[in-house]
Amino acid sequence: MIKVTRLNRTTFTLNALYIEKVESFPDTTITLTTGSKYIVLDTVEEVNSRIIEFYQAVQLLSNPHIRGEEDEE
């Protein structure tokens, strides 16, 4: 889960596994795989950083195939 801030300055958490894309229009818009969209005050860079931190915390990026590395035999 990552914490983000709504335009009215309240915070909430999103499951980063469901984030499909993060865009700037100029407000940051997060689109989930479910089709839900959220507009937040956080920058695209901040959201992306939190997503990476979440993936590292759950060790999602520990698989060399996901990281794009060659076979480690």
LINPE-V575634 format. One record per pair of residues at least 4 apart in sequence whose C-alpha atoms are under 7 Angstrom apart, sorted by the first residue. I is the first residue (numbers start at 0). J is the second residue. D is the distance in whole Angstrom. If there is no record, write none. Layout:
BEGIN
i=I j=J d=D
i=I j=J d=D
END
This chain:
BEGIN
i=0 j=12 d=6
i=0 j=13 d=5
i=0 j=14 d=4
i=0 j=15 d=6
i=0 j=53 d=7
i=1 j=12 d=5
i=1 j=13 d=5
i=1 j=14 d=6
i=1 j=15 d=6
i=1 j=49 d=6
i=1 j=50 d=7
i=1 j=53 d=7
i=2 j=10 d=7
i=2 j=11 d=6
i=2 j=12 d=4
i=2 j=13 d=7
i=3 j=10 d=6
i=3 j=11 d=6
i=3 j=12 d=6
i=3 j=39 d=7
i=3 j=41 d=6
i=4 j=8 d=6
i=4 j=9 d=6
i=4 j=10 d=4
i=4 j=11 d=6
i=4 j=39 d=5
i=4 j=40 d=6
i=4 j=41 d=6
i=5 j=9 d=5
i=5 j=10 d=6
i=5 j=38 d=7
i=5 j=39 d=5
i=5 j=40 d=6
i=6 j=39 d=6
i=6 j=40 d=6
i=15 j=50 d=6
i=17 j=31 d=5
i=17 j=32 d=5
i=18 j=29 d=7
i=18 j=30 d=6
i=18 j=31 d=4
i=18 j=32 d=6
i=19 j=30 d=6
i=19 j=31 d=5
i=19 j=32 d=5
i=20 j=29 d=6
i=20 j=30 d=5
i=21 j=27 d=7
i=21 j=28 d=6
i=21 j=29 d=5
i=21 j=30 d=6
i=21 j=43 d=6
i=22 j=27 d=6
i=22 j=28 d=5
i=22 j=29 d=7
i=22 j=43 d=7
i=23 j=27 d=4
i=23 j=28 d=6
i=23 j=43 d=7
i=26 j=38 d=7
i=26 j=39 d=7
i=26 j=40 d=7
i=27 j=38 d=6
i=27 j=39 d=5
i=27 j=40 d=7
i=27 j=41 d=7
i=27 j=42 d=6
i=27 j=43 d=6
i=28 j=36 d=7
i=28 j=37 d=6
i=28 j=38 d=4
i=28 j=39 d=6
i=29 j=36 d=6
i=29 j=37 d=5
i=29 j=38 d=6
i=30 j=34 d=6
i=30 j=35 d=6
i=30 j=36 d=5
i=30 j=37 d=7
i=31 j=35 d=5
i=31 j=36 d=6
i=41 j=45 d=6
i=41 j=46 d=7
i=42 j=46 d=6
i=43 j=47 d=6
i=44 j=48 d=6
i=45 j=49 d=6
i=46 j=50 d=6
i=47 j=51 d=6
i=48 j=52 d=6
i=49 j=53 d=6
i=50 j=54 d=6
i=51 j=55 d=6
i=52 j=56 d=6
i=53 j=57 d=6
i=54 j=58 d=6
i=54 j=59 d=5
i=54 j=60 d=6
i=55 j=59 d=6
i=55 j=60 d=6
i=60 j=65 d=6
i=60 j=66 d=6
i=62 j=66 d=7
i=63 j=67 d=6
i=63 j=68 d=5
i=64 j=68 d=6
END
